[in-house]
Amino acid sequence: MAFEPSVAVLDACILYPFHLRNIVVQAAVDRLVEARWTDAIHEEWIRNLAANAQAIPMERLQITRQLMNDALPTAMVTGYEEYVPAVTLPDPDDRHIVAAAIAAKASLILTWNLRHFPEIELKKFGLQRMTPDEFLSGLFEKAPDLVIGSLANARRNLSKSQVSASDFIRILESQKLVQLAKSGGRHVSDL
């Protein structure tokens, strides 16, 4: 059975935490998801992270942004602005995310902020919203070997800290990827 990755716009809250960003971007590099973002999404996660973790130099965050764009050259969405006025959300500042999803012909918005993206509004544009845990654990059910392989790659990305497989499962839990940690924990020897 061929695996067809979903096209998903990643909300800034998904890219903000280092470990979650590593896991989700690696899943996209491994073709488990077709990740999409915009300059505005990049600017939001970088601005918030710079404000809350002032020890991280802005230059390092900009390098991370460039590395992400280089690793996933099809992820950047442009030309979405025309769709913004058609979108009605509780927070008008989130409309650009839905607009980017429309422009990218995405089927999903990955976010922790489900209440910011009411299902009834998303349905108008053929979109769904999911948490990263719901999405990744759903992928695990469909293609466990592919997800374990991608998680192993994400763990290898942490070469400086040399995180053990069991510690990596704890990282999943700390990132609120509880279902994924439970599923992945049964395969800890493969990580």
N, C-alpha and C positions, 0 to 999 in steps of 0.2 A: 504494500500500500504506500503510495507516494504521500509525502507530507507537504501540505500547502500552508505556508506561514500566513498568519493574519497581518494586515497592515494596521498598526496602532500608533496613535499620537501619544507621546509620553508627556504627561503633565510635569511641571517643574518640581513638584514634590517627590517625584520618582527619581529625578536626577540629582536632587540635593544631597541625600546621604551617600557617602562614598561607597559603602559596601553594596547598597541597593543599585546604585549606578553601575558598578562593576558587573553585577549579576545580570542586569537587564541589557546593558550594552553588549556583554559577552553573548547573551542569548540571541541578540540581533546579528552579531558577527557570525555566530554559528547557524544562522538562517532559521531560527526557531520562531522569529517574529520579524516583520518588516517595520523597524522603528522609524518614526517620523518626529521631527521637532522643527522649531523655527528659531530665528535669532531672538525673538521676544521671549521664548521659553528658556533659551540659554541665558539670556540676560537676567531673567527672574531668579533662576536657581543660583547663579553666580552672585548676584546682588545680595540675596538672602544669606548665602553661605559666608560671603565676605563680611557681612554685618554681624553674624553670629559666631564666627570662628576667625577672629581677627589675626590669629597666629598664621593662618594660611595666606601667603602672599597672593595678591590679585594676579600677578604674572603667572603663577602656578595654575590658577583657575582658568586663565585664558589659554594656557598650553593644553590643559585637559579638554577644553572646548574644541580646540583645533585637532587634537588627537581623535576625539569622537567623530568630528566631521570627516577627518581623513579615513578613519576605519570604516565609516558608513557613508560613502559619498552620495547615496541616494536618499539619505534621511532628511536633508534640509528641504523644508517646504517654503516656497515663496508664492507670491501672487494670490494669497488667501484673503487679503484685506477686503475685497469686494463682497465676501460672504458674511462679514461681521454684522452688518445691519440686520440681516435676516434671522439672527440668533438672539433668543431671549433667555437669559439665565439670571439666577438670584444675584450674582455678582457680575455686572457688565464687564468687568476687567477680565473675566474668563472667556468671553466670547471668541477671542482670537484662537483659542485652543480648538473649539468646535469648528470654526472657520477653516483652520489648518487641516482638520480631519476631512472636511468636505472637499477642499482643494486637493488633498492627497488621495482621495477616494479610499479612505480608511474605513474600517468597520468597527474599530475600537478606540476608546480613550482609556489609557491606563492612568489611574489616579487613586489616591487614598481619600480624596475629597468627593465622595459620591454625591453628597447633598448639593454640591456646587453644579452638578450636571444632571438635572432631573431627566429620568427615563423618557417621559412623555415628550420633552423637547428634543432629545437625541433621536427618538424614533422618527421624527419628521425628516431627519437627514440620513436615515438608515444606519444609525450609530448605536453602539452599546457602550456602557462604561463598566470597567472591572477594576478591582484592586489587583496589585501585582501578585498577591498570594493566590487569589482566585484564578488569575490567568495562568501563572506558572504551574500551580498544582493541577489545573485542568490539562495543560500541556503534558504534564507528567503522566496523567492517566492515559493519554493518547500515544505518547512516544517516550516511555520511561528511559530507554537507553540514550536517546538524544538529549534529554534534559540532564541526566546524570553526567553525560560527556561534557555538556556545556557548563555545568556546575563545577566539574573537575577543572575545566579551563579557567573559570573565574577564580578558583582557589589558587591555581598556578600563577595567575596574575599578581598574587600577593607574595611574590618571591622574596621581597625584602623581609617580611615578617614571618615567612615560612609557617603559615597557619596549618595546624594538623587537620585531618578530615573531621574529627569529632569537634574541634573548635570551630570549624567552618559551619557545621550544623548549628552550633550555638550562635554564630553570626547570623544565619538565616532567621533564627528565632528572634534575635535582637532587632532585626529589620522588619519584624511583624510578618515574616513569611512562615507562619506557624504550620499550615497544612503542608507546604513544600518541605519544611524541616522534618515533619513527621514521615512523609513519603521518602525523602532523601536519606533520612536516618537509617532506614532499612537497607541502604546500599552504601553505607559509610566506607566500606572497603574499596569501593569503586571510585571514590572521590580522591 
